[in-house]
Amino acid sequence: HSEGVVRTAFQALQLVLTDFLPLTPHNCLPLAVHTAAKFGSQTQDLNISLTAVGLLWNLSDYFYQNQDSLKDSIIAEPKILPDLPGYKEMSVFDKLWMCLFSRLGDLCLDPRPATRKSAGQTLFSTIAAHGSLLAVGTWQAVLWQVLFPLLDKVGIESGLASTEKSGDQLLIHHSRNTEHKQWAETQVLTISGVARVFVTKRSLLHTLGDFPKAWRLLLEHVEKLALSPTQEVSLAALKAFHEMVVSGEEVVEEKEEEPGRWSTAWKTWLSIGQKSTRPLAPNQEDSCAPTQAFLTSLAHIFPLLHPHIKAKLTLSDLTKMSAVIHACLALPVQADSELGYLLTAS
């Protein structure tokens, strides 16, 4: 369709979803979500895409304000509501939210960085603001149908992204002048957002039977991203790890779950430390070494872990930890770091 047709059609949708939403039949709401998301993914006009993401936020606000009437209504749109195998008992109201989350998740993979960023911020803000309305069982669908698939897909897209510089160097900052760097920003937003969900909804997520599995999988993503050669991504992964560990101190957990959970976190910390501080190969430059900021962030996590694992630490564990700390101290300091004054002319 031409840009003019898209703009005219979107103006009509905008009018319906802003001025006449209270008059919209409830069975049309899934279709409204689907249509707004379609306008979000069209490529004729970026401004329309960004405004469409804003409409999805408005819809979430409407769902929240009218939750009582929506819970009582039957929304008969089976083709539009997401098919969630294994969640047959989910209420129609929760399916409506899953429809919204799924569409926002799709937009988080849009080829355009601005759309991805807007959709990601809206997705995580919506979950934070309105996630408490969902039934406990629905949270399993949020984790396994939306958040973890999003982490996987963003990782794949980032791996496939081009490292060639964009044509217009004047309009794009050097930190975003390749597709790979733009996807790095999306990776940071995604891992930070998912970790924040685990932190803010920790009390609720702990009641899920598969929480240990989800915790373990998130730590696997954290480890993978912490070992990324992109400094922005690796630091964001460590920051997410730090938040997860800090939040754990406030949770009253089942005693049989606690050792396994903290043991997994300890193994993740040790693995990141061992892999990131390996001695540089002869053909590698000092710039390939982890930055001081990365090593500092890694070191700050251990004191938070220690109270939870100290009873289980073995001599072997202490030896491995000492080796990691020693390796951190032995790594070269980059000339442009804040500790550059330590370098001496060779």
Sequence and secondary structure as in RCSB ss.txt:
>XXXX:A:sequence
HSEGVVRTAFQALQLVLTDFLPLTPHNCLPLAVHTAAKFGSQTQDLNISLTAVGLLWNLSDYFYQNQDSLKDSII
AEPKILPDLPGYKEMSVFDKLWMCLFSRLGDLCLDPRPATRKSAGQTLFSTIAAHGSLLAVGTWQAVLWQVLFPL
LDKVGIESGLASTEKSGDQLLIHHSRNTEHKQWAETQVLTISGVARVFVTKRSLLHTLGDFPKAWRLLLEHVEKL
ALSPTQEVSLAALKAFHEMVVSGEEVVEEKEEEPGRWSTAWKTWLSIGQKSTRPLAPNQEDSCAPTQAFLTSLAH
IFPLLHPHIKAKLTLSDLTKMSAVIHACLALPVQADSELGYLLTAS
>XXXX:A:secstr
  HHHHHHHHHHHHHHHHHSGGGS GGGHHHHHHHHHHHHH SS HHHHHHHHHHHHHHHHHHHHTHHHHHHS  
  TTTS   TT TT  HHHHHHHHHHHHHHHHTT SSHHHHHHHHHHHHHHHHHHGGGS HHHHHHIIIIIIHHH
HHHHHHHHHH   SB S TTTS GGGSBHHHHHHHHHHHHHHHHHHHHHHTHHHHTTSTTHHHHHHHHHHHHHHH
HT SSHHHHHHHHHHHHHHHHHHTT    TTTHHHHHHHHHHHHHHHHHHHT    TTS GGGS  HHHHHHHHH
HHHHHHHHHTTT  HHHHHHHHHHHHHHHHS   TTSTTGGG    
